[in-house]
Amino acid sequence: MKHVLLLIAALTLPLTMTACSKQTEEAAQATVDSAQADAQVATENAAEATANAAEATADAAQTAAVVTAGAAINAADAIGDAAAGATEAAATATANAAGATEAAATEVAADAKAAQ
């Protein structure tokens, strides 16, 4: 009886080991397949994120260009306003100097006429 049990155990052990090995192989293949699917999804997500980042960068560059153009226009306006103010001040000073010169010339002429 012991020999029969020993013979049965000896015959079933390789079959059991083969079944375990087959299950391990199938589990390993499932893991590989899952990893490949995860890698593909990650690659697609990375490509989409890269495209989104490029679009955001382009938008930021466009906004910066508009802001820079606006700043240049504002600076040109400020320079024009300052130049107009300076021109007006110079014209006023010139008119005041001309008025003072005329008053002085009139006074000198009056003094000269009185001295005759």
ABEGO torsion letter per residue (X at the ends): XAAAAAAAAAAAAAAAAAAAAAAAAAAAAAAAAAAAAAAAAAAAAAAAAAAAAAAAAAAAAAAAAAAAAAAAAAAAAAAAAAAAAAAAAAAAAAAAAAAAAAAAAAAAAAAAAAAX
